[in-house]
Amino acid sequence: MDGRADDLVEVAASACRRAGAYLADSFSRPSRLSTKSGRYDLVTECDAAAEKMIRRDLADAFPGSVVVGEEDGASGAGDLTWYVDPIDGTHNFARGIPLFCVSIGIQRAGVPVGGCVYDPVRDELFSADAHGLRLNGAPLSVPAGHGPAADGAAEHGSAEHGRMDDVVADPAGGRLPMLLTDIPTAGTADSAELNLFCQMLDAADVRRIGSSALALAYVAAGRADVAANADVFPWDIAAGRVLVTAAGGRFTEFPGPRRPGAPGGFVAWLPSCDALGRLLVREMSGLPTLATH
């Protein structure tokens, strides 16, 4: 069963909402917590339970497909692949901070065709396919002039040779772009990431929210202007990248093709922050922590 992109997104949305209802109900209750690869890599019993729910829903709707989940890895066969993150923002979830989501990205023959990011606390379902970006089923577009170039300000600087602190809104009338990032990566004492973070602070209003999927959804919706992270897996970004491009934004992943299960990095940005986005791509592509994957 192949399915049209909008049918696939509808199935993903239903699975997101069902798992999200479980997570919202579990959010205020104590949850058993453990570590996976290290002390910064946390998992709760709710992660596993939510992923199992999603896997059942996807298998029932499209049995001839592959599911790649954060907790249980890859299963199935076929050209259709679902990338599932049952809780993106597990640290926040475990500490009672309402910044987490369910993320399901859809690819056919390796090409992204749709995605859903669901915030169960705010009951916000961001979804996208070839027909565009939607929030809770209603079309969503970034208002014209949104971002640091609003109100007559203009982004200036060169992505090829400039510095990040040169690529900002005109202080006479604009505002700093909002950049969502978890750089420097938790547990990493890499001087290049620390230096990049200092450059970000010079160029943007930097926020650390602990969820790449939500960060990408917020860029797509125009709530933030740029998102960038250096330690992500396909399930973290498979849905959010579709949201950003459906909104007319740009998404760059690096270091390009990598072995399955290896982390990578990304930069996503709105057209109003093109120079800053391209500079971030330039700087992040040289990070030693990414070059080793």
Helices and strands as residue ranges (DSSP letters): H 5-26, E 33-35, E 42-44, H 45-61, E 66-69, E 73-76, E 80-88, H 90-95, E 101-108, E 111-119, E 124-129, E 132-135, E 138-139, G 164-166, E 178-181, H 191-203, E 205-207, H 212-220, E 226-232, H 234-246, E 250-254, E 264-269, G 271-273, H 274-284, H 288-291
